[in-house]
Amino acid sequence: MMLCPTDHDLARLVDGALSWEETERSREHLARCAHCRDREDALRMLIDDVKAAVPAPVDVRAHARAVMGRLDRPLVEGAHPPRAWWWMTATAAAVLLVVGYRGLHQRSATDAWQARGGHVAPAIGRDVGVQPYAVQGGLQPLESGSTIDAATPLTAGFRNLGQTPAFLLLFAVDAHRVVHWISPSYTRPEEDPVSTRLPVSTSERVLDETVVLEDVSPGPLRVIAVITSSPAHVSDVESLAGTDLSASRLTSGLPGAEVRETTVDVRDARGAR
C-alpha cells in the first residue's frame, strides 16, 4: 500500500514533474485517500492564486510623466530639491518606467496578461519512468517500505515516452554502503560498462538483467536509478563508492541526470533485518 505523498511529491505531481509510473501510483492513491485529495485541491488553488495576474489599475505612462514633472518643477522655480527626495523620486520613476515597459509588452491585443519566457525542454524525468521489481512468483513492484529477502532476484521495468533513447544506471546500496549493481551487469573491477540503453517505448519493457545481490547486508537497501540523456559509465558511480551517494552528489558528477530512489528493508535467511 502506497504511503501518503509528501508535500514535495504532491507539488511535483501538480507541476507534472513526476514520471509516468509515479503519476499513475499517485493518482491511484488519491482515488482512495480523501485526505490527500483535499491536500491536492488546496495546493492547486494556491498555485492558481499565485499564477493569477492582478494588473494594477493605473496609467503607468501618465504616472511616470507626473513624477518627472515634479522632478523638473524645482529647477524651473530656481530651487533644488533635497538630495534624498530626488534620489527616491528618480528611483520610483525608473521602477515605474520598467514596470510600464513590461506591462505593455506582456499584454496581447485582447489586453490579457501573457506568460513570457523562452522554451524550456522538459526534464528527462517527465519522459522516462523506471520501476524496480522483486521477482517473486512474478514481478512485484518495489516501493519504499517494502520488505524483501536477501536472496530475492531484482530487476526493473521502464517506459520512455521521449523522442530519443535514454540511459540507465541501476544499483543498490546496502546498510554498509556497499554498491550492488543491477544494470548494467558489473562483476570485474577492470571493466567499466556503459549505462543501459532505454529505447523509446510507450509500453513497459523489462530489463534483460535479473540479479540476486551477493552478500547484501540486512537492513535498509536503497535501490537507485540514475537516468541520463547520454551514455554514462559504472565508474561515474563507483568513483563515489563509500560516500552517502545522495542525489545531489550523483547529479554533481552527472549534470542533468534524474535520480530516483526506493528504500526497502532486507531480511537475512533467518528473517532478521
ZAMARGU-4260 file (C-alpha; in steps of 0.2 Angstrom, whole numbers, plus 5000, padded with zeros to 4 digits):
<rodrens>
0) 5000/5000/5000 | 5007/5017/4995 | 5011/5029/5009 | 5003/5046/5008 | 5014/5058/4997
5) 5025/5071/5005 | 5021/5089/5001 | 5036/5089/4989 | 5030/5074/4980 | 5012/5082/4979
10) 5019/5098/4972 | 5029/5088/4959 | 5013/5079/4954 | 5003/5096/4952 | 5018/5103/4942
15) 5018/5087/4931 | 5036/5083/4936 | 5033/5065/4941 | 5037/5050/4930 | 5023/5041/4921
20) 5024/5027/4934 | 5024/5039/4949 | 5010/5049/4942 | 4999/5033/4940 | 5003/5027/4958
25) 4999/5044/4965 | 4983/5045/4955 | 4978/5028/4962 | 4982/5033/4980 | 4972/5049/4978
30) 4957/5040/4972 | 4957/5030/4988 | 4963/5044/5000 | 4951/5059/5003 | 4964/5067/5014
35) 4977/5068/5000 | 4963/5073/4988 | 4960/5088/4999 | 4978/5092/5000 | 4980/5092/4981
40) 4965/5103/4979 | 4971/5115/4991 | 4988/5115/4983 | 4981/5118/4965 | 4970/5133/4972
45) 4986/5140/4980 | 4996/5139/4964 | 4981/5146/4953 | 4980/5161/4965 | 4999/5164/4963
50) 4998/5162/4944 | 4983/5174/4943 | 4988/5191/4935 | 4982/5206/4945 | 4986/5221/4934
55) 4986/5237/4944 | 4973/5249/4938 | 4985/5263/4935 | 4990/5273/4919 | 5009/5269/4921
60) 5014/5282/4907 | 5004/5296/4915 | 5010/5292/4932 | 5028/5292/4926 | 5026/5309/4917
65) 5018/5316/4933 | 5034/5310/4943 | 5046/5318/4931 | 5036/5334/4931 | 5039/5335/4949
70) 5057/5332/4947 | 5058/5346/4934 | 5047/5359/4943 | 5060/5364/4957 | 5073/5368/4943
75) 5061/5379/4934 | 5057/5389/4950 | 5076/5391/4954 | 5076/5379/4969 | 5084/5362/4971
80) 5075/5348/4979 | 5083/5339/4994 | 5095/5326/4988 | 5087/5311/4997 | 5070/5316/4990
85) 5077/5317/4972 | 5085/5300/4974 | 5069/5292/4980 | 5058/5300/4967 | 5070/5296/4952
90) 5071/5278/4958 | 5052/5277/4959 | 5051/5284/4941 | 5064/5272/4935 | 5054/5257/4943
95) 5038/5264/4936 | 5045/5265/4918 | 5052/5247/4919 | 5035/5241/4925 | 5026/5250/4912
100) 5038/5243/4898 | 5035/5226/4904 | 5016/5228/4906 | 5015/5235/4888 | 5025/5220/4881
105) 5016/5207/4892 | 4998/5212/4885 | 4991/5205/4869 | 4979/5213/4858 | 4965/5207/4869
110) 4973/5216/4884 | 4976/5200/4893 | 4992/5196/4903 | 5003/5184/4894 | 5016/5172/4901
115) 5033/5177/4894 | 5050/5167/4893 | 5059/5155/4881 | 5055/5137/4878 | 5062/5125/4891
120) 5065/5107/4886 | 5056/5095/4898 | 5066/5086/4911 | 5071/5069/4906 | 5061/5063/4922
125) 5045/5068/4913 | 5048/5056/4899 | 5056/5041/4907 | 5049/5030/4921 | 5059/5016/4929
130) 5050/5004/4941 | 5061/4992/4952 | 5054/4974/4954 | 5056/4960/4965 | 5055/4943/4956
135) 5044/4933/4967 | 5032/4922/4958 | 5030/4936/4945 | 5035/4954/4946 | 5032/4963/4962
140) 5034/4982/4962 | 5046/4988/4975 | 5040/5003/4985 | 5048/5012/4999 | 5045/5002/5015
145) 5044/4986/5006 | 5052/4971/5014 | 5062/4958/5004 | 5073/4943/5007 | 5092/4944/5004
150) 5091/4931/4990 | 5076/4940/4981 | 5080/4942/4962 | 5079/4961/4957 | 5075/4969/4940
155) 5066/4984/4933 | 5054/4989/4920 | 5054/5005/4910 | 5045/5017/4899 | 5052/5030/4888
160) 5039/5042/4881 | 5053/5054/4874 | 5059/5056/4856 | 5076/5049/4859 | 5084/5034/4869
165) 5089/5037/4887 | 5102/5028/4898 | 5101/5020/4915 | 5112/5016/4929 | 5103/5005/4941
170) 5111/4999/4958 | 5108/4996/4976 | 5117/5002/4991 | 5116/4992/5007 | 5117/4996/5025
175) 5136/4996/5025 | 5136/5007/5009 | 5142/4993/4998 | 5136/4996/4980 | 5127/4981/4971
180) 5124/4983/4953 | 5108/4978/4944 | 5110/4986/4927 | 5122/4986/4918 | 5130/4970/4924
185) 5146/4973/4933 | 5157/4959/4941 | 5175/4963/4937 | 5184/4979/4943 | 5194/4981/4927
190) 5178/4983/4917 | 5169/5000/4915 | 5152/4995/4906 | 5142/5009/4899 | 5124/5013/4905
195) 5109/5003/4899 | 5101/5010/4884 | 5082/5013/4886 | 5074/5014/4869 | 5059/5024/4865
200) 5044/5013/4871 | 5026/5018/4875 | 5023/5001/4884 | 5033/4995/4899 | 5048/4984/4895
205) 5058/4974/4907 | 5077/4974/4908 | 5086/4959/4902 | 5096/4958/4919 | 5088/4949/4934
210) 5101/4950/4948 | 5102/4942/4965 | 5113/4953/4976 | 5128/4945/4983 | 5132/4946/5002
215) 5120/4960/5004 | 5119/4967/5022 | 5102/4965/5031 | 5094/4982/5035 | 5089/4996/5023
220) 5093/4994/5005 | 5092/5009/4994 | 5088/5005/4976 | 5094/5020/4965 | 5090/5023/4947
225) 5101/5036/4938 | 5093/5041/4921 | 5103/5052/4909 | 5101/5058/4891 | 5118/5052/4886
230) 5128/5037/4890 | 5136/5036/4907 | 5148/5023/4915 | 5148/5012/4930 | 5164/5022/4935
235) 5154/5038/4937 | 5146/5029/4952 | 5160/5018/4958 | 5171/5033/4960 | 5159/5039/4974
240) 5158/5022/4982 | 5159/5023/5001 | 5150/5040/5002 | 5132/5043/5005 | 5128/5043/4986
245) 5115/5056/4988 | 5105/5063/4974 | 5115/5079/4974 | 5131/5070/4975 | 5126/5060/4960
250) 5120/5074/4949 | 5135/5084/4953 | 5145/5071/4944 | 5132/5068/4930 | 5124/5085/4927
255) 5106/5084/4920 | 5103/5067/4927 | 5087/5061/4935 | 5090/5052/4951 | 5076/5040/4959
260) 5077/5031/4975 | 5067/5017/4983 | 5072/5011/5001 | 5067/4994/5006 | 5071/4983/5021
265) 5081/4967/5018 | 5079/4951/5029 | 5093/4938/5031 | 5089/4920/5029 | 5083/4919/5047
270) 5071/4933/5044 | 5081/4946/5054 | 5083/4964/5047
</rodrens>
